Amino acid sequence: MDGQNDPPMPRLPFPPLTRSHILHCSYHSWYPRYRSITPKARLIPLDAPFLSYLRADGILLPPEDNTSFPNNDDQDTDSGIFSSASSLYSSSSEEDPDPSLHWPEIHAKIRSTIHELGGNVIPKLNWSAPKDATWINATNNMECRTPNDVYLLLKSSDFITHDLEQAFDGCEPPPSSSNELKSEDEIPYHLILRKTIPTLHPSLEFRCFVRSRTLLCICQRDLHYYDFLPALVPTLRSLIQGFFDEHLRDSFEDENFVFDVYVSGPERKRKVWLVDINPWAGRTDPLLFSWLEVLGMEVPGSLGGADGRAMNGVDGEQGVEEEEEGEEDLFTPEFRLVNRNDPEAYSFNTPQYSAHKMPKDVVDASGDGEAGLRDFMGRWREIVREQEESERKDRDGI
């Protein structure tokens, strides 16, 4: 067979991935330290019954109580498609229990937090937001106005499932004497509700790569072309470099990591906000770079090495100190944007998160609201019933 004797693809030269590094990048771990430079958010610790609900198959939502808050009088109480235990996902609405009875404090806390943050929030777990599940939200984004909007996004997301089931994938097994967590069941999971920023413009979100506590490179997070961005690169690079030097370089636990920022404000009052911190690992999307590129970039003061550790020997260490400082002063991180002629600029590439989205028939049906989806599911159940009946007749020889 062709390719049978081909040598295996070499592994990317990442340093060993530890469970402690994954946990350091968890929102609940770094947020208390960087709260003043992070957009407004609230963290809700999650208990075992709620985590079991998220992990369970199917989508069963609590019945909506019609409690509304004073500043939300004119808002629809449900921005999702389904929002009660009598939804399409239930086979027998009268018998379906209210799942929130097993976690009433969390349900109440989510409701009150949404109200506290202005009636509109964006949810995420420790590492991931349900970006791949926006298709199920009527607004086609991650904005939530009720607890059921939150539950619907979380339970429809493969990214959230990864947080719950595969957070430690690719990590080195911890030594038996280590204090590192042994499984995902020991992770202190949190629901993060972030205040929606209506004026947030995705063109000013950037991903930043740090190795050996050096800001190596920066790129857009939103893969569209913006004609005004190239002229802003010197200003943006200076702002992000200054932000990193002041707030992150010496305070984050690990020397290699990836962080996301948002730059807000008018030209002379721009401010950098920390949005997220991500693991230095293949699971983090390098976006406009490739990991091979990033891992091959030279770190100032280092003789190389993909893990970013200086390879200078002990001898002469003091003699190169001044040279290293000079190199750091001269080093400028690469800043990469989507160019006018890039395929990404015109969405010629595969749509983002397409592997996690629903079939076109389901999406089309959702355009007609709940009635359309009920009709679609009714037809689907009829097809399944007929198929099962046909298989039964084949088995019985009819």
N, C-alpha and C positions, 0 to 999 in steps of 0.2 A: 504494500500500500504506500502511495506517495506520502512522503513526510514522516514515515514510520521511524526512520533513523535520524531525523532532525534533532539537533541538541535542544534541550528544554530552554524555554525563554528565561533569561536571567531575571532574578528578582530585583526589584528596585532597591537601591542601597539605603533603605531607611535604617536608623538605629533601632534597637529592640523596642517594641511597643509594650509599655507596662500599664497595668490596670490603674496605677496611681496617676499616670499622665492622663488617662481617659477621665478619671474622676476630677482632676484639677481643671479640666475643660468643661465640667458640668456647671451649668448656670448657677446652681445653688452654692457651689464652692467659691466661685470668684465674685459673684454679685455683691456680697457684703463689703468687700474691699474696694470695689470700683463703683459703688452705687452713685456717687456724686457725678460721675462722668457717663452714666448709662441712662437712656430714656426711661421714663417712669414705668415701673413694673411692680407687681406684687407676686410673692411666692406662696403657694399653698402646699404644705406637706401632704402626701397621699398615703392612705393606709392600705392594708392588704385587701379589704373588700372592694375598694375602688379600683385597685390594680387588677383584681380578678375580673371586674366588669370590663375594663379596657381590653383584657386579653381574651375574653369570651367571644366565640363566634356569633355572627349576627349582630344586628343593631336594634336594640330595644331602648327607647328613650322614655324618661319620666313624663307623666302627663303635665302639660303646662298649667300652672296655676295662673290666674289672670292678674296677679299682683303687678302693678306697674308703678314706676317711680315718677315723681313730679316732673322731672325734666325729660321724660320719655313719653309724654301723653300722646304725641302724634306718631309715634313709631309703631311699626308692626311688631308684634311680640315674637315673631319668628322669621329670621332671615334665611333659615335652611328649608329643605324640602319636607322633611318629616320632623315632627317635634312632640310626639306623644306615644304612649304605649299602645294606642289604637292605630298606629301607622301601618303602612304597607308591609313593614318588616315583621309584623305580628301575625301569626296564623290564627289566633283567637283572641281578639281584643278584650273580651270580657274576662278571660282567664289570665291574661298577662299581668304579672305583678309590677309594681312600681319599683324599678331597680334602685332608685335613690333612697329607699327605706333602709338599705344596708349601709349607706354613708350619708346620713342627713346633715351632719355638720359640714362636710365638704360641699354638698349641694347648696346649702345656705351661704357658705363662705364665697362660693363662686358667684352666686347671685349678688351678694352685697358688694363684692369687689368690682364687678362690672358696673354697678351703680356708682361706686366711689371713683372709678376711672372715667367717668363721663358717659357711660352707657354703651361704649364701643371698645372692644379689646381684641388683641391678637394672641392666641394661645400657643404654647410650646411646652414640651417636656424638658428634661435636663439638657439634652443636646439638640433635639430636632424640633422644627415646626412642621405642621401638616401641609406643606406647600403642594404636595402631590394630590391632595384631596379637595382642592378648591372647586373642582367640577361639581361637587355635591352641594355646594353652598349657592343659594340663589343669587348672591352678589358676585359670584365667581372670584372671590378672594378669601382671605383668612379672617375678615372682620366678623366678630361675633357680638350679638346683642342680648342673647339669653344663654343660660347654662346649656340648653339643648343644642344650640349652635356649636358650642364648644365640644360637647360629647360627640356630635355627628362628625365633626372634622377629625377628632382624635381617633375614633373607631374606624374611620374610612381610610386612614393613612398608613402606607407601608413604612414610611419614615418613623412614625411613632412605634410601630411594631418592632422595628429594628432597635430602638431605644430600650424597649421592654425585654426583648428576647436575645439580642445579639450585641449588647453594648461592649462586651469584652472580646468580640471576635478579632482574631489576629494578635491578641496579646500573648506575651510570654507567660507560661504557667508560673504562678507565684511559688517561691520556695515554701516548704512546709513550715518553716520558722518565721515566715513573713507575716506582717500585719495586714497585707493587702487583702481586699475582699475576694472571696473564692468563687462567687457566682452573682448573677444579676439579682437574685432574690435578696441580697444583702444591700443593694444600692438604695440610698435614701431618695426615693423619687419625689419630684416636686412638679406641680403644675405652675407654669409661669404665665401670668396674664399681663400683657404689655398694653399700655394706653395707645390707642390708635392715633397716629399723627396725620391729620388730613392733608397737611401741606408737604408731607414727605415726598420727595421726588427720587425715583429709583436711579436716576442718572448720577446721583451724588453718593451712592453706596459703593464701597471699595473693599476688596479683600487684600490682606497684607500678610506676607510670609516672613517669619522670623527664624533665623538659625544662629546658634551660638550668641543669642541676644543681640543680633544684628538684623536690622530691617533690610532684607534682601531685595524684595520686589513688591509691586502693588499693581492691581488691575481692577477693572470694572467688575461689579457683580451683575449688573443688568446687561445682557448681551445684545444691546441695540446701539446703533450709531447715533451720537449726539454731536452736532457740528460745533457747539460752543465749548466742548470739553478740552480739545487740544490746547487752546489758548490759556486754559486754567491750570495746566499740568504743573508749571513751576510753583504756583501758589499752593496747589493741593499737596504736592510732594513735600513742600516745606512745612505745611500745617500738620500733615500726618506724621512726618519725621519728628517734629517737635512734640506732638502728642505722645508718640511712642517713647521718646527719650524721657519725658517727664513722668509718665504714668505707668508704663508697662515694662520697660527694659529691665529694670532691676527688681521689680516687685513680684512678677509672676513666678510661680514655683519652678517652671521648667525653662530651659534655655531655647528649646525649639517649639514653636507653636504657630498657629495661624489665627489672625483676628480680623474681624469685620468692623468697619466704621461707617458712620454717616456724617457728612459735612453739611451743616445747616447755616442759615443766616445770610444776610446780604453781603456784598463784596467785602466791606471793611469790618464786618462784625461776624465773620465766619467762625463757627465752633465745631470741633470734632467730638463726636459721641461714639462710645464703645457700644457696638450692637451685639457681638458674640465673640467667643473664643473657641477655636476648633483644634482638634488633635493634629499633630504633625504625623500624618498617616495617610495611606492611600485612600481611605474612606472619605477624606476631605477633598471636595472638588477643586482642582487647581484653576478651573475656568479658562482664562486666556493663555495660561501657561500649560506646560506638561510637567508632571512630577520629575521626569528625567531632567528637564531643563533646570528646575529649581534645585534639585539635589546636586546638580553639577556646577552650580554657581559658586564662585570662590568667595570665601568669607575674609574680610580684611584681617590681617594679622595671622592668618592660617596658611599652612603650606598645602592645604587641600583636605580631602577626606569628606565623603558624602554625608557623614553624620555631623559634620560641622565642628568637630573637635580639633583644636590646634594640634599640629603634629611636631611642634618644636620640642627639642630635647631640653633637658635640664641645663646642659652646658650652653652658655651664651644667652640664657633666657633674659637676664637683666639687660644684656647688650642690645636686644631687639625691641625693648620696651618702647623707646622713643619712636622707633620706626613704625611700630604698630599703631601708636597714637596718631602719627601723621597720616597713615593709611586710612584710619577710621574717619579722620577729619575730611579726607578727600573723597571718601566713598559716597556714591549717589545711588540709591535704589532705582532699579528700572521701573518705569511707570508705563503700563501697557493698556491701550484703549482699543475698542472696536473701531476699525478703520472703515471709511466710506464704502470700499469695495469688498469688504469681508462678507462671506456668506451669512454670518450671524446678523449682519446689519439689515438683511432683508428677509430673515426667517426662512432661508432656504434649507437650513439644517433641520434635524428632527426636533419637533417641539419639546420644550423642557418638560421633564417628568412624564413623557408620553408613555413610558413603560408601566406607569402606575395608574393610568387613567382608565375610564370605563369604555366599553364598546360604543361606537357611534350611535347605534340604535337607542341606547340608554340615554345618552346625552341629548339626542334629538327629542326623545320623549319628555325629558325634564324641562324642555322649553315650553311645554304646555302645562307646567305646574304639576301639582300632586295628582290631578285627574288624569293627565297624560301618562304619568308613571304607573298609576293604578291600572289603566287600560293595558299598558305594555306588560306589566307583570301578570295580569290576567291571561293575556295571550301566551306569554311564556309558560305559565303553569299548565295551560291546556296542551301546549306542545310537549312538555315533559310528561304529562299524564298519558298522552297518546303514545309517546315513545315507550313508556313503561308498560303500557297495555300490549303494544306490539311485541316487546321482548318477552312478556309473560306467555303470549300465545305461541311464540317460537319455542319456548322451553316446553310447553305442554303439547307441542305437536299439532296445534289446531290449524 
